[in-house]
Amino acid sequence: MCRPSCFVQWSQLLALADANHDGSKLTRRRFLAGTTLSAFAAACSSTRPAPATSPAQTQDFLNDTFSFDLHSHPGLFQSMASNTFAGHRQNAEAGHVKLISLTATSDGPVLGRNRSGGLYATRQPNPDELYQSMYRQIDTLTRWSQAAQMPVVLSISDAAAPGPPVRGLLAVEGCDFLEGRIDRVQEAYDRGIRSLQLVHYRVNELGDIQTEAPVHGGLTPFGKQVVQQMNALGIVVDVAHATYPVVRGVAETTTQPIILSHSNIQDWSGWARFISKDHARRVTDTGGVIGAMPIVINQRAGDNIDAYVTHISRLVDAVGVDHVGIGTDMDGIGPGAIFTSYARWPSLAAALRGHGYSESEVAKILGGNAQRVFQKVGETQKKPKAGG
C-alpha cells in the first residue's frame, strides 16, 4: 500500500515537470524525471526503500574528487559576508573543497546601489584608483590565505598535488584596473592572478555589461587585444557579466576555452544577469565551462540545495554535463544566496546523486570540468616559443 509521503513526492515531481515544460524536445533531465516518477510508482507497489548515498559514501567520494569553486569572495566584503575568511577555509576543509578562486573586485570603489538594489557605477574613477584598490584586495586575500594555512597556487597542477587540503587561486572580477594598458595583463600574471573577468558592473574599455545599456556594441579592439594576451600568458578568460555580443566576440577571438564563472540559464525572473541558451553555448563552443550560481531572485532565500540543483540541471540541459561547474559567488550575492557554507558541499554532492547524476557526472560538475579548462589554458606556458 502506498504511503501518503509517496503521493506528496509524486505530486511535487509532476508539478516540476509541468513548470519546466516548454514544448521542446525531451531533455536528459526530463527523462530522469520520468524515470524518477516510475521509481516512485514502483516504490508504492512495494515497501522497499529507495537507495540512498550514505554520508560515509559521500565523504569517500569527495575525498577522491577535485572540487573547485570558480568564483568566491570569502570574507572580503563585510556587509555581505556569511563568515570570516578563516571560517570559510575551515568549512571548505570540512566539505572537502580542494580549490577556491579568491576573487578581487576591480570596480568596487565606484559602485553603489540604485533604488531597486542593483549595483551600478556611480561615478568615473580617478586615475589608478581601481588599479590600487584591486591590488589591495589581492594582497589582503593573499595575507588571509597565508594566515589560514591555505596556500595560493599558480596552477591547477599545484592545486592537485599532495599537500594542504584547501588552496586558493587568485582571480579578478572586472578588468577596470587595466585602465586601457595592455602591459598590466602581464603584471597581473606576474602577481599570480590566473583568471580575469573582463567586465563587472561598470562599462569599461573592454566591452558592454548585462546590467547597463550597450555602449560599445560588443567586444572592443582593446578587449580583443586583452583576450589575445591572456591566451598567450595562460590566464583564463572569464566572461561573466558580459553581454551576448561581447561573449560572441570573445569566442571568435580566443584560442583557448573560456569560462563564465557564475550565472544560470534565464528563468521566469527575467534577471539581467542570467543568460540564454545561445549565450551559454557561445561559451561552451570554446570547450569552456559555466559556473552555476546559487541565487534566487525576488524570493525568500536561505540554504536551499534543491533550488541550486535545479539551476545546475537547467545548465546541463542547455550545454551538457561536460560544460557545467560551480561558481558560488561566496559572500558576493547577499540576501539572495542559497548556498553560503562550504560545509554544505557534501549535501550538494548527495543532492546531485539523488537527482539522477552518476558519480562521474557529479565529479565533473563539482570541479572536474573546471580543472580541465584551467589545465588546458595553463599549458600555454609549457609550450616552447617559436624559434626558441
N, C-alpha and C positions, 0 to 999 in steps of 0.2 A: 504493500500500500504506500502511496506517495505521501511524504511528509509535507506540511504546509510550507516549510522553508524552500522546498523544491519548486513549488509553484511560484514563490516570490522571485527566486533566481531566474526561472524560466521567463517570467514576465519582464524582468529587467533586461534580459538579453534581447527579447523581442522588441522592446522599446528602443534599445540601442540600434538594432538593425534597421528599424523604421526611420530613426533620426538620421542615420548615415546613408539612407537610400537616395541616390540621385539619378537613377536610371542608367548608369554607366555599366560597363562590363563587370563581371564578378571579380572582386579583388581577393587577394590571399587572405586578408583579414575577414572578409565576409564569408569566405569558405570555412575559415576556422570557427567563426561564429555559428555557422550552420552545423558544423560537426560538434561544437560545444553543446548546442541545443539537443542534438541527438544523444550526446553523452548524458545530459540531464534526464532525457526521456528514459535512457537505459537505467540510470540510477533510480528512477522512480519505480521501475519494474523489479528492482532488486534492492536489497538493503546494503549492498557492498559500497563502502565509501569511496569517493573519487581519490585517485592517488595524489599525493602532495609532496613537495620538496621539503625535507626537514631542515631545520636551522643548521644542523651539522653538515648536511649535504651542501647547503648554500655556502657555508663557510669554506668547505673544501674546494668548491668550485671557484670561489673568489680568490682563494689563495693562489690558484693557478691561472688567474685571469688578469690581463693588463688593463686595469680600469683607469680611465683618463677623462678628466673634466676639461673640455675645450675652452671654457670661459668662466672666470671667477674673480671676485674682488674680496677675498676673505678678510673681514675686519677693517677694510680700507676706508669705508665711508660710515662714520659712526651713526649717522641718522638712519641708516638702513641696515646696519649690521645686526645679525642674529647671534653673533658670538665674537669673541676675540680671535685674532689670527691663531694664537696658540690653541684655543679651544677647537677651532676648525681642524687644525692639524691633528689633535688628539682624536677627534671624531673620524677623520679620514683614515687613521690607522685602525680604529675600531671597525670601520666599514670596509676595509681592505681596498681603499682607493690608492692607486700607486703614483699617479701623476696629476698635478693640478696646474692649469695655466694661471699664473699670477698676473693679473691684468691691470695696468695703469690706465687712466682715462685722460687723454690728451687735452680735450677742450673743457675740462671741469671748471676752471676759474671763470669762464664766461657764461656758464649755464644757469638758467633759472626755470621756474615753473609758470606756465600760463594758467588761466582761470580753471581749466579742466584738469590741471595737474600734470600736463605733458611738459617734457623738457624741451628747451629751445635756447638758442644763443641770444643773450640779452644785449650784447654789445660786441664791438670789434676788439680783439685782444691787442695789448701793447706788444711792441717788438720783443721777441724772446720770452714773453710771459708764459706761453703754453709749453715751450721747449723746457724752460726751467722747472715748471710745475710737474711736467711728466717725469723728469729725471729725479725730482724729489720723491715722487711716489715709487719709482723703481728702486731708489736707494732704501726707502722705508720697507718695501716688501722684501728686499734682499736682507736687510738687517733683521727683520722679524723672522725670516726663514732660518737664518743662522742661529738666532736665539732659541728657536723651537726645534732645532736639530732636524731641519727639513731642507736639505741642500738644494740649491738651484743648479739644474743641469743644463748643458749646452746642446744636447742631442737626445734623441729617442734611445739610442744605444746606451747612453749613460743612464737613462731613466730605467731601462730594463735590466741593467747589470745588478748583481748581488750587492746588498748594502742596506741603507736605511729604508724602512717600509714605505715612506711617503716622500716625494720630491716635488719640486716646483719647476716650472718653465716660464720664463718671462715673456710677456706679451703687452701690446699697447692697443687701446681702443681709440681709433682716430689718428690719422697721420697729420693732424693740425700742427704738431710740433716741428714738422719739416719746414714749414713756412716757405715752401717753394724751393727748398735747397735739396738737391739730389744727393749731395755729399753726406747729408745726415742719415741716409739709409745705411751707408757703410758704418757710420758711427754707432747707430743702433745695433747693428750686428756685432761690432767690436765690444759693445757694452753688454752683450749676452742676450739680447732680445731675439727671439726666434719666431715670432708671429706678429704681424702688423695688420690691424683692421684699418682699411683705407679711410672710412668716414664714420662719424658718430652722430651727434645732434647739431652739428654746425656744418653748413655747406662750406667746404674748404676748397683748396686748389686742385683737388683730385677728381671731384665729382659731386653728384647730387645725392640727397638723402631721402628716405622714405617719408619723413615727417614734415617736410617743407616743399613748397612749390619748386619745380626744377629751375635751375639757373644755367647749367652748362649743357643740358640735353644728353648727358651720359658721361662716360669716362673722358677726362680732359687729356690733351697731349702730355702734360706733366704727369697725370695719373698713369698713363701708359708707360712713361719712362720709369716711374717708380716700380710698377709691376715687373718690368724687364730687369731692373736692378735687383729686386727681391729674388727673382728667379735665379739670377746669376750668383747671388750670395748664398742662397739656401734658406731664405726666410719665407715662411708660409704666408700666403696672401689670404686675408680674411675679408669677405665682402658683406658681413653683417651690417645692417642699416643702410646699405646702398640700394638705389633704385634698380629696377629691372634693366633699363638701358646701360647703367654702369656695369652691372653684372655681365651683361652681354658683351660689353667692351672688354672687360677683364678676361672672359672666356675666350675671346678672339685673339687676345694678346699673349696670354700665359703659355708657357711651355711646360708647366708643372700643374699638378692637381691643386685645387684651392679649397678653402673651407668657408662655410657660412656658420659661424660658431654658435649662434643662439637665435633661433626663431622657430616657427611652426607653420604648417600649411594653413592658409586662410580658412576661417570658420565663420560661424554666424555673427561673431563680434564685429567683424569688419575692421579690426585694429590694423593701423597702417604698417606696423612692424611685422605682421605675418605676411607670408608670401604665397603666390600662386604656384600651381604645379609646374607651369612652364618656367617660372623663375627658379624653382628648385632644380629642375632638370638642367638648366644652364650651368649650375654649379657641378652637378654630378656627371655631366658630359665630359668634364675635365678629369674625371676619376676622383672627384672630391667628395667631401662629407659635409652634412648639415647636422649641427648640434641641436637636438630637441630642447626647448626651453620650458621650464616648469612654471607656467604662469596662467592665471585665469583673468579674464577681462570683465569688469562690471559684475563680478560675482564675489561671494564670500570666499576668502582664501583659507589658508591653513594647510596642514600636512595632508596631501591628497595624492597618494601614489597612483591610484586607479586613473585619476584625471591625467596625470603625467603619462601613464602608459597609453592613454588614448591619443595624446599628441604624438608620441613616438610611433604608434601604429599607423596614424594617418600619413606620416612621413614615409614609413615603409611602403605603404600602398602607392605613394606617389613616385618614389625613386628606387625602391628596392632595398633589401636589408643590408646590402654591402655599402650603402652610402649614408647611413644614419648613425649619429653618435649622440653624446650627451654634452650639453652646454648649460650648466645650471645657472649661470649669472649670479652665483652666490653673493649675497649682500649687495646686489646691484638692482634687484627688482622692486623691493619694497613690499607694500601690503598685498600685492597680487601673487606673491610667491607661494608655491605649493610644494616646494622641496627645499628645506632650509637647514638640513643637517646631514653631513656625510655619514653619520652613524646609521642613517636610514638606507644606505646603499644596498645592504643585503635584502631589505624589503623590496627595493626596486627590482633587484635580480629575481627574487622569488615571484613577484607580480608578473614580470615578463614571461617567466616559465609558465605561470598559471594562465596566461593569455595565449598559450599555444606555441611560443617560440622554443626552439631546440636550444640545448646548451651552447652549441657552436654559434647560433644566431645571437644569443644573449651576449656572448663574449665579444662578438663583432660590435654590437651596439654600445656596450659599456666601455669600449676602448680600442678594440682590435682594428676597426676601420680607421679611426683617427691615428693610431700608431702607424698604419700602412702609409697614410698620406705624409706624415711628418718624416717617416723613414725615406720615402721617395724624394721629397724635397731636399732633405738633408744630404742626400747622396751627391748633390751638386758639388759640394766642397771636396769630395773624394775623387772627382774626375780630373785627369790631367788637362791642363790648358793646352790649346793648340800651339804646336811648336815648342812645347816645354819638354 
